[in-house]
Structures are given as C-alpha cells and as structure tokens.
Amino acid sequence: QVQLVESGGGLVQAGGSLRLSCAASGGLMFSSYALGWFRQAPGKEREFVAGIGWYSGSITSYADSVKGRFTISRDNVKKTVYLKMNSLKPEDTAVYYCAAHRALAASPKEYEYEQWGQGTQVSVSS
C-alpha cells in the first residue's frame, strides 16, 4: 500500500522559514510521479501551492502567492519531495498536503492526483 507522509510543519514567526518533507513508501515508483504541494486554510478550499515533474524534476510550477518565496525539490533515491518556505507570512497558515500523480508535469488540479498524504500544520504568527 502506498503512503505519503508529510513532516516538518510547525509554528514560526512571520519572516521565518520552514522545510516540509513528504516521504513515499510502498509500491510507488516514485520517480515516475509528478508531485504537488497543496494547502488548506481554515474556512477555505484547498489550493495548489507548488508542483514538480517526474524523474529529474526539471519542470516546476508555483502559485503566484508563493512564487519567489517557496522552492519545491525532490530526491528520488530517498523517495522524498520537499517544500522550502522562506519569508513566511501569516496568510501561509494552513494544513499542507503532498500528493502524487503519474504525469510529466504536476497539475494544479487536485482531482488529477492519485495519492495524498495526511497533511502537516504550518502556523505563521504575526
């Protein structure tokens, strides 16, 4: 059974940094999957944050709200995808989820994704 497990969330002050990790286990051929990070703030719909394409991960994409502050990367040996978040703002507060689907590039549409993690809470204080 495939599992995605996020970690690295926590409480940080505005302007601070966090690095989220999402480790895959089970039968997932990790390198052949595009990976995405999504987030859901209280009372809001889940939204796309960042995505990275399969294999080398040369194709990346970001929501406008995080462009220039967040960086997505992957390590296929460790079967892990990362989200480095810098210059955090209170509006970045949300539960962050990683997700996987078999595609060249990560889709911003959550219904395209086949596997989801359980989420990790990120809270940014002002």
C-alpha positions, 0 to 999 in steps of 0.5 A, spaced: 500 500 500 502 506 498 503 512 503 505 519 503 507 522 509 508 529 510 513 532 516 516 538 518 510 543 519 510 547 525 509 554 528 514 560 526 514 567 526 512 571 520 519 572 516 521 565 518 522 559 514 520 552 514 522 545 510 516 540 509 518 533 507 513 528 504 516 521 504 513 515 499 513 508 501 510 502 498 509 500 491 510 507 488 515 508 483 516 514 485 520 517 480 515 516 475 510 521 479 509 528 478 508 531 485 504 537 488 504 541 494 497 543 496 494 547 502 488 548 506 486 554 510 481 554 515 474 556 512 477 555 505 478 550 499 484 547 498 489 550 493 495 548 489 501 551 492 507 548 488 508 542 483 514 538 480 515 533 474 517 526 474 524 523 474 529 529 474 524 534 476 526 539 471 519 542 470 516 546 476 510 550 477 508 555 483 502 559 485 503 566 484 502 567 492 508 563 493 512 564 487 519 567 489 518 565 496 517 557 496 522 552 492 519 545 491 525 539 490 525 532 490 530 526 491 528 520 488 533 515 491 530 517 498 523 517 495 522 524 498 519 531 495 520 537 499 517 544 500 522 550 502 518 556 505 522 562 506 519 569 508 513 566 511 507 570 512 501 569 516 496 568 510 501 561 509 497 558 515 494 552 513 494 544 513 499 542 507 498 536 503 503 532 498 500 528 493 502 524 487 500 523 480 503 519 474 504 525 469 510 529 466 508 535 469 504 536 476 497 539 475 494 544 479 488 540 479 487 536 485 482 531 482 488 529 477 492 526 483 492 519 485 495 519 492 495 524 498 498 524 504 495 526 511 497 533 511 502 537 516 500 544 520 504 550 518 502 556 523 505 563 521 504 568 527 504 575 526 
